[in-house]
Amino acid sequence: MKINRIAAIALAVSAAFAAASVTAAEPGVKNPKFRSMDKNADGFVTRDEVVGTRWYEGAFNQADENRDGRLDETEFTKAESIQDRASAGNYTTDTVIKTKVKTALLRAKGLKSRDLDVEVVGGEVLVSGFVRDEGQRSIALQAASSVGGVTGVKDAMHVR
């Protein structure tokens, strides 16, 4: 019991030092990611500063409450929160799609689906592994394509 209390105190002290080092680096800015994205250090993150960062377009627009085309630290934190929720939703959706594709492969007649692997990102399915012939490849691709929510299927299967 005493060890747990000591560990908790050590953790609290460590967190306090970490927080102090972040705020000491640039007074007023608490979010290190915001600081790194604010390339010109003007206290705002603009669309130009986040060009090429995949998630920012939709989250940026939603978080830019005053519609000035730039995010202050509070709006930036909101944008990150919006993106985190979207990512969690996408992950859940992709997991459901993966399960459905694997089920479709198991149910496909004439296919040894245990030799196949499925990955899903953003609704796009990658089927990899080994098949006996081109017929099995076709069956696997058709089965994966038939699942609701699949936006595309990529083939990484090998005939052996």
C-alpha positions as CSV (number, residue, x, y, z in Angstrom):
1,M,0.0,0.0,0.0
2,K,2.9,2.4,0.9
3,I,4.6,1.6,-2.4
4,N,1.5,2.5,-4.4
5,R,1.3,5.9,-2.6
6,I,5.0,6.5,-3.3
7,A,4.5,5.6,-7.0
8,A,1.5,8.0,-7.2
9,I,3.5,10.8,-5.7
10,A,6.4,10.2,-8.1
11,L,4.0,10.1,-11.0
12,A,2.4,13.4,-9.9
13,V,5.8,15.1,-9.5
14,S,6.9,13.8,-13.0
15,A,3.7,15.2,-14.6
16,A,4.3,18.6,-12.9
17,F,7.8,18.8,-14.2
18,A,6.6,17.8,-17.7
19,A,3.9,20.4,-17.7
20,A,6.4,23.0,-16.5
21,S,8.9,22.2,-19.2
22,V,6.2,22.5,-21.9
23,T,5.0,25.9,-20.7
24,A,8.5,27.2,-20.0
25,A,9.5,26.6,-23.6
26,E,6.9,29.1,-24.9
27,P,4.8,31.0,-22.4
28,G,1.1,30.8,-23.1
29,V,1.2,27.8,-25.5
30,K,0.3,24.6,-23.7
31,N,-0.1,22.2,-26.7
32,P,3.3,21.2,-28.1
33,K,1.6,19.9,-31.3
34,F,0.0,23.3,-31.8
35,R,3.4,24.9,-31.4
36,S,5.0,22.6,-34.0
37,M,2.2,23.2,-36.5
38,D,2.3,27.0,-36.0
39,K,5.3,27.3,-38.4
40,N,5.5,31.1,-38.4
41,A,5.0,31.3,-34.6
42,D,2.2,33.9,-34.9
43,G,-0.1,32.1,-32.4
44,F,-2.4,30.6,-35.1
45,V,-2.4,27.6,-37.4
46,T,-3.5,28.4,-40.9
47,R,-4.6,26.1,-43.7
48,D,-1.3,26.8,-45.4
49,E,0.6,25.6,-42.4
50,V,-1.3,22.2,-42.4
51,V,-1.1,21.5,-46.2
52,G,-0.5,17.9,-46.7
53,T,-1.8,16.8,-43.3
54,R,-4.6,14.5,-44.2
55,W,-7.2,15.0,-41.5
56,Y,-7.1,18.7,-41.1
57,E,-9.5,19.8,-43.9
58,G,-12.8,18.6,-42.4
59,A,-11.7,19.1,-38.8
60,F,-10.2,22.5,-39.6
61,N,-13.4,23.8,-41.1
62,Q,-15.5,22.5,-38.2
63,A,-13.2,23.9,-35.5
64,D,-12.7,27.4,-37.1
65,E,-15.6,28.9,-35.1
66,N,-15.0,32.5,-36.2
67,R,-14.4,31.5,-39.9
68,D,-11.2,33.5,-40.1
69,G,-9.3,30.7,-41.9
70,R,-7.0,30.1,-38.9
71,L,-7.1,28.2,-35.6
72,D,-6.0,29.6,-32.3
73,E,-4.9,27.1,-29.7
74,T,-8.4,26.5,-28.4
75,E,-9.8,25.9,-31.9
76,F,-6.8,23.7,-32.7
77,T,-7.6,21.5,-29.6
78,K,-11.2,21.3,-30.8
79,A,-9.9,20.2,-34.3
80,E,-7.8,17.5,-32.7
81,S,-10.8,16.3,-30.8
82,I,-13.0,16.2,-33.9
83,Q,-10.3,14.2,-35.7
84,D,-9.8,11.8,-32.8
85,R,-13.6,11.0,-32.8
86,A,-13.5,10.6,-36.6
87,S,-10.5,8.3,-36.4
88,A,-12.1,6.2,-33.7
89,G,-15.3,5.9,-35.9
90,N,-13.2,5.0,-38.9
91,Y,-11.3,2.3,-37.0
92,T,-14.6,0.8,-35.7
93,T,-16.1,0.8,-39.2
94,D,-12.9,-0.7,-40.7
95,T,-13.0,-3.4,-38.0
96,V,-16.6,-4.3,-38.8
97,I,-15.8,-4.4,-42.5
98,K,-12.8,-6.6,-41.9
99,T,-15.0,-9.1,-39.9
100,K,-17.6,-9.1,-42.7
101,V,-15.0,-9.7,-45.4
102,K,-13.4,-12.5,-43.5
103,T,-16.9,-14.1,-43.0
104,A,-17.6,-13.7,-46.7
105,L,-14.3,-15.4,-47.5
106,L,-15.1,-18.3,-45.1
107,R,-18.5,-18.8,-46.8
108,A,-17.1,-18.6,-50.3
109,K,-17.3,-22.1,-51.9
110,G,-14.1,-23.5,-53.2
111,L,-11.8,-21.2,-51.3
112,K,-9.3,-22.0,-48.5
113,S,-9.8,-18.7,-46.7
114,R,-7.5,-19.6,-43.8
115,D,-4.6,-18.9,-46.2
116,L,-5.8,-15.4,-46.7
117,D,-5.3,-12.2,-44.7
118,V,-7.5,-9.1,-44.8
119,E,-6.6,-5.5,-43.9
120,V,-9.0,-2.6,-44.1
121,V,-8.2,1.1,-44.1
122,G,-10.9,3.7,-44.8
123,G,-13.1,1.0,-46.4
124,E,-10.4,-0.1,-48.8
125,V,-9.7,-3.8,-48.5
126,L,-6.4,-5.5,-49.1
127,V,-6.6,-9.3,-49.5
128,S,-3.3,-11.1,-49.3
129,G,-2.0,-14.6,-48.9
130,F,-2.0,-17.7,-51.0
131,V,-4.5,-19.3,-53.4
132,R,-4.3,-22.4,-55.5
133,D,-5.3,-20.9,-58.8
134,E,-6.8,-17.8,-60.6
135,G,-10.3,-19.2,-60.0
136,Q,-9.7,-18.9,-56.2
137,R,-8.3,-15.4,-56.7
138,S,-11.5,-14.4,-58.5
139,I,-13.7,-15.9,-55.8
140,A,-11.8,-14.1,-53.1
141,L,-12.0,-10.7,-54.8
142,Q,-15.7,-11.1,-55.6
143,A,-16.5,-12.1,-52.0
144,A,-14.6,-9.1,-50.6
145,S,-16.2,-6.7,-53.1
146,S,-19.7,-7.9,-52.2
147,V,-19.4,-6.7,-48.6
148,G,-21.3,-3.5,-47.7
149,G,-19.0,-0.5,-46.9
150,V,-16.1,-1.8,-49.0
151,T,-14.9,1.1,-51.2
152,G,-12.3,-0.9,-53.1
153,V,-10.4,-4.1,-53.1
154,K,-6.7,-4.5,-53.7
155,D,-5.2,-7.9,-54.6
156,A,-2.0,-9.0,-53.0
157,M,-2.6,-12.8,-53.3
158,H,-0.1,-15.2,-54.8
159,V,-0.9,-18.4,-56.6
160,R,1.1,-21.4,-55.3
